[in-house]
Amino acid sequence: MPRILPGVIAMAIVVVASNILVQHLLGAWLTWGALTYPVAFLVTDIMNRVYGPTAARKVVYAGFVTGVLCSLVAAGMDKTTLRIAVASGAAFLSAQLMDIAVFNQLRKYNWWLPPLAASVAGSIFDTAVFFSIAFATQLTPLFPADDVSWANELVPLLGHGPAQPLWVSLAVADCSVKLAQAVLALVPFRIAVGNLIRRRAQIH
């Protein structure tokens, strides 16, 4: 546990920060949380590369528990709903575990391919799971107490494209940020992994 404690702490910080920042809008289609949440994939990939998939999964589970606690606190403050909480938890856990699985399949290839492919796959899956559960009308019967009619209002896609439910524009914008960060994260991934591996070598 001590060796992965920095990863657990980093994941907890990302999850808590994202749960706070998601409540603040950034333009018409995003929240500030969209900028912090993708860092979770970076944390998972670093832990996977340095300590392996078992350690990475432990960090993800810690992040999931943190997210559940955040949802409980937010619910008590009327800042979230059951539907949003379920969508958030399901998306985080499934997407992060997918990230680990994809990374492991590619870990023998060039250093940049596993984190990039894993983050891209996880990001797309995360967005699809969260926005579908949170806002798709097909799932409304499962959450009769949650009114998501506002998210299903037809608007031009990202303000310019064909008419789609509002949540589709939110999903496209969110996923675009995740994919951009998947590329940008290769730099801190390379630096962090190099430093951690050198530190482990010095200890041993």
Residue pairs with C-beta under 8 A, 6 or more apart in sequence:
1 58
3 51
3 55
4 47
4 51
4 55
4 58
4 59
7 43
7 46
7 47
7 51
7 55
7 56
7 59
8 58
8 59
8 62
8 63
10 43
11 40
11 43
11 44
11 59
11 60
11 62
11 63
11 66
12 62
12 63
12 66
14 36
14 37
14 39
14 40
14 43
14 63
15 40
15 63
15 66
15 67
15 70
15 92
16 66
16 70
17 33
17 36
18 33
18 36
18 37
18 40
19 33
19 67
19 70
19 71
19 74
20 33
21 31
21 32
21 33
21 35
21 36
22 31
22 32
22 33
22 34
22 37
23 31
23 33
23 79
24 31
24 32
24 33
25 31
25 32
26 32
26 34
26 35
28 159
29 158
29 169
29 170
29 172
29 173
29 174
30 170
30 173
30 174
30 177
34 173
34 174
34 177
34 178
35 177
35 181
37 178
38 119
38 123
38 177
38 178
38 181
38 182
38 185
39 181
39 185
40 63
40 92
40 96
41 96
41 99
41 118
41 119
41 122
41 123
41 178
41 181
41 182
41 185
42 115
42 119
42 181
42 185
42 188
42 189
43 59
43 63
44 56
44 59
44 60
44 96
44 99
44 100
45 56
45 99
45 103
45 114
45 115
45 118
45 119
45 185
45 189
46 189
46 192
46 193
46 196
47 55
47 56
47 59
48 55
48 56
48 99
48 100
48 103
48 104
48 107
48 114
48 118
49 103
49 107
49 114
49 115
49 189
49 193
50 193
50 196
50 197
50 200
53 100
53 103
53 104
56 100
56 103
57 97
57 100
60 93
60 96
60 97
60 100
63 92
63 96
64 89
64 92
64 93
64 96
67 88
67 89
67 92
68 85
68 89
71 80
71 84
71 85
71 88
71 89
74 80
74 85
75 81
75 82
75 85
80 88
81 143
81 145
81 146
82 143
82 145
82 146
83 133
83 134
83 139
83 142
83 143
83 146
83 148
84 134
84 146
86 133
86 143
87 129
87 130
87 131
87 132
87 133
87 134
88 130
88 134
90 129
90 130
90 133
91 125
91 126
91 127
91 129
91 130
91 133
92 126
94 125
94 126
94 129
95 122
95 123
95 125
95 126
95 129
96 122
98 118
98 121
98 122
98 125
99 118
99 119
99 121
99 122
100 118
102 114
102 117
102 118
102 121
102 122
103 114
103 115
103 117
103 118
104 114
106 113
106 114
106 117
106 118
107 114
111 190
111 193
112 186
112 190
115 182
115 185
115 186
115 189
116 182
116 183
116 186
119 178
119 181
119 182
119 185
120 179
120 182
123 175
123 178
123 179
123 182
124 175
124 178
124 179
126 178
127 171
127 174
127 175
127 178
128 171
131 167
131 168
131 170
131 171
131 174
132 139
133 139
134 148
134 151
134 167
135 148
135 151
135 152
135 165
135 167
135 170
136 167
137 148
137 152
137 165
140 146
140 148
148 167
150 166
151 165
151 166
151 167
151 170
152 165
152 166
152 167
153 165
153 166
154 163
154 164
154 165
154 166
155 163
155 164
155 165
155 166
155 169
156 162
156 163
156 164
157 163
157 164
157 168
157 169
157 172
158 169
158 172
158 173
159 169
